[in-house]
Amino acid sequence: MNVRVIAATNRELTDDIAEGRFRMDLYYRLNVVQVHVPALRDRREDILPLARVLLMNIAKRMKRPVTGFTPRRRPDAEICLAKSGAHRAAGIGTMTTTGSRGRCL
């Protein structure tokens, strides 16, 4: 059996190992390749493209004919995303929840 595992965390696992909260053998099995993805708050240019994808997903789920943010409304969308806290630690989860609730739509 050939198995590939992709795991992600926002924790510093080496600290957790030192404090006995994470197994060292499991860490070394998982730690073959590390990919660092900066937090969304550090990639503000990615917020609007992600918001577009989330908007399309919500529109599809709600069976609504939405094609994206119109140029006239785009600044409003950016302001709404900024107010929603999408640029903070919660990131995509906050954007999804905000969009689903219709605050930005």
N, C-alpha and C positions, 0 to 999 in steps of 0.2 A: 504494500500500500504506500503510495506517495502522497504526502499531505503537505500543504503550504498553509501557514498561518500568518495572517496580518493582524497585528495588535497595535493599539494606540493608547496613549495615556497622557494626561496633563500633569502627572506626578513625576518627581525625581526618584526613580526606582532604586538608584544606588543608596539614597538616604533611607528608603523603606527597607532595603536589605540590612543596612547597618542597625536599624531599629527593630529588626525581626518581623516586619510586616509583609515582606515579600521573599519568596524562596530564591536563593542564589542560583541553584541549578536551573530553575525555570527561566530566570533572567538570562543566563548564558545561552540557553537554547533559543530564546526569542530574539536575542540581541545579535543576530547575524548581520543584518543590514539596517542601518538607521537612516531615516528620512526625516529631516526637520522641516516642518511646515510652520512658518510664522503665524502668530495669532492674527485673526482678522483685523483687530485694532491696529496692527502694524502694516496692513495691506488695504488701506482705505480705497485704493483704486479698484479693488475687487468687489466692493460692496454693491455697486449698481449692477454689474453683470450677474452676480449671485441673486440679487433681488429680481432680476428679469427671469431667471430660471425658476425661482420659487413662485413668481407670479404666474408663469405658464403652467406649472404643476397645480397650483390652486385653481386656476381657471379650468383646467382639464377636469379636475376632481369635481368642481362645482358645475361643470357643463356650461361654462360661460364663454362667449366669444371675445376673449381678450388677446390682443396682439402685443402688448407691451406698454411702457410708459410713453405717452405722446410727448413730442418736443416741448409743447406748451406746458405740460404738467410735470416734466422731468425735474425742474428745480424743486417743486413741491414734494416729489417722491424722495429726493435726496435729503430734504429737510426732515421729512417724516422718518426716514431711516436713521438719520442722526439722532432725532429725538427718541426713537425706539430703543436706543442703546445697542444697536447692531454692531457698532464699532467697539463695544466693550467686550469683556471676557465671554459673555454668553454667545455672541456671534450669530452663527447660522440658526441656532435654535430660537433665539430671540426674533430673528427676521421671519422665520417660518410662523411662529406663534402670532406675531404682529400682523403678518399678511393674512393669516387664516381668520383672524378676528375682524379683518376689514379696516383696520386703522389706516393702512396706507392705500387701500384700494378705493 
